[in-house]
Amino acid sequence: MSRHMFGLSAADLAMEKVGDEVRLRAAAIGTVWDALVGGNQITDLTDLAGTPITQITADAEAAVGFYGPDGASTVYVDFGYSRRFLMMAVDLGNQIDGVTLNKLDLTGGTMLGPITTSGLPSAPGHAASKAYVDGEVTNGDTATLTSATNYAASQTALKVAKAGDTMTGPLTLPSNPTSALHAATKQYVDALTGGGAVTSVNSQTGAVNLTAANVGALPSTGGTVSGNLSVTGNLSVTGVGRTLFARKTSDQSVTSSTTLVNDSQLLLPVVASATYTLFLLCVFSGGTTGDIKFDWTVPSGTVLRWSDQTGSSGLHSDVDTYSAPGGSGQVAFQIWATVVTSSTAGNVQFRWAQSASDTTATIVRANSHLRLERVA
């Protein structure tokens, strides 16, 4: 608690009545009481500077001001007249503002911190503590949660799963199908079949087991086409008849080096125990000193027998050389080969370098290409 200030307002003046006049009494001395009549004199007072006093003294202009005892907001002042006068603390407004600051209005608002309750709620409108809610959710609401779960499960059992399911009754559609993947209605099927039930398929009756041969189709496992085969999209073959192709999309250079290097793009994979035909078109340029030489790397056990347009022939490890044209000119050579793999799969890799070290770069040009076709 704290002392409240009294006086200093326009009405808080020491006065006396002289005849019909009311006169100010400068330096008047008064006492302070806790009741209008009788009661106890209050001596626990201080002046405005905080100095303890037992009586109050008006200033030169008859104004009265002092601090009362702790907590007192109403006192009665006696200046020796025939009655005492009521004085109320003048700083109650500030005190009230201080009291209401950071308080929540009864009409509602937002708390800035947690509310700690004195115990568990016992009436519907009581605030619930965390312990109460945790206990109810863990224990009391288990039955309700179980009931809701069981209800959801029972309803799910009556629905058709999107992943596929078996219906126990007919499915009625709103109309005939308009898209290839729409489910068809009975009336749509009946209209296409003349309204009657299908009695046979390609002379088969009863439980009909249709195969590709029954409908004149080619089985997915293989077969023979007796007429022309027209393919409008890309043809993908994984066995005999598969063609592999690698095209060089950018130039590659070797300067001042006779060490054979892998061509960055002219290589193709081969499978084990297979036979391929190979074709290489190598477009290159370079100085007349450097020229170009080449060989091949293949999987272990593979035999690669090659020949070129000049009639030269060799195995994959045999190095052959071609003359470069010099200047900015470009020339090409062609290689044909048979590739027979053993038990190891891997890559058929074209390698090349300068035949003699030359500061003029030997360049294998873009659009050179390598092709393999599996024939066995």
C-alpha positions, 0 to 999 in steps of 0.5 A: 500500500502507499500514502495518498495525496490530499488537498491542493485543489481550489476547494482545499483552502483553510477558511473561517466565517467572519460575519457574513464573510468567509475569509482565508486563513493563511498558516492555519493549523488543523488536525486530521481525523478518521470520522466526521464526529468523534473517531481517532485523530490521525497523526501519521502524516507527511508534508508534500516533501515527505517530512513526517508531521502530526498536524497540517498547516495552510500555506501563505495563500491558505492552501492545504496539501499533505499525504495521509497514512497508508491506504487512507483515501478519506479523512476529516480535517478540523481547523477549530471551527464548529465542524470538520470538513471531508477531504478525499485523496486527489490521486485516486485516478492514477491509482485506479489506472495503475490497478486496472493496467494489465487487467482483463475486462469482465467483457473479455479480452486476450490473456498475456500469460497462462491462467493457473486454476485452483483445482479441477473444474466441477461445473460446466462453466468452469475453466479446465486445467491442462491436467483435466483435459489431458486426463479426459482425452486419454481416459474419458474420451477413449470410449467416444473415440473408439465408437467414432472409429468403429462407426467410420470402419463400418461405413468404409465397409459399405463403400467401393475402394478406388483401388478395386473392390467387389460390389454386392449389388448392381452399379447403375450408371447415369448414361451410356459411356462417351469415353473409351475408359468409361464403364458401359451400361447394359443398354449400350452393350445390348445395342452393339450386339443386336440386343441379344446375348453373345452365344459364341466367339469365333465358333467357340461356345461356353466358357470362351478363352480368347487368345491372340490367334482367336482374334487374329492378333499377334501375341506379345510373346512373339509370332509371324506377320504374314503381311506388311507391318506398318509402325507409325511410332518408334520401334524398340527391339531388345534382341536380334534386330536391335540397332544401336546408334551413337552420333558425335554432337561436338568436336573433340581434339587431341594436341601433341599426344600419341596416347590413344584416348577414348572417344567421348561419344563413339561407344555403344553397349553390347550384351553377352553371347551375341553377334553384331555388325558394326559401321563407323564413319569418322570425319576428322581434320588435322595437320599433315604431321599429326595425322590420326591413328585408332583402335578399339576396346571391347569386353573380355573375350569379344572378337572384333574383326574390322576392315576399311574402304582401302581393304585393310583389316585387323582386330580390335587391338590393331592400330591403323593410321590415316593421313590428315589433310592439313589446313582447315580441310576435313576428310573421313574414313569408314570401318566395317566390322563383325563383333562377336561377344563371349560371356561378358557384356560391356562397351565397344569403344572407339579410341584414337590419337595423333600418329605423330605428336603435332602442335596442330590439333587432330580433331574428330568432328561432330556428326561422326557416328557409330552403328551396331546392329545385332544379328544373332 
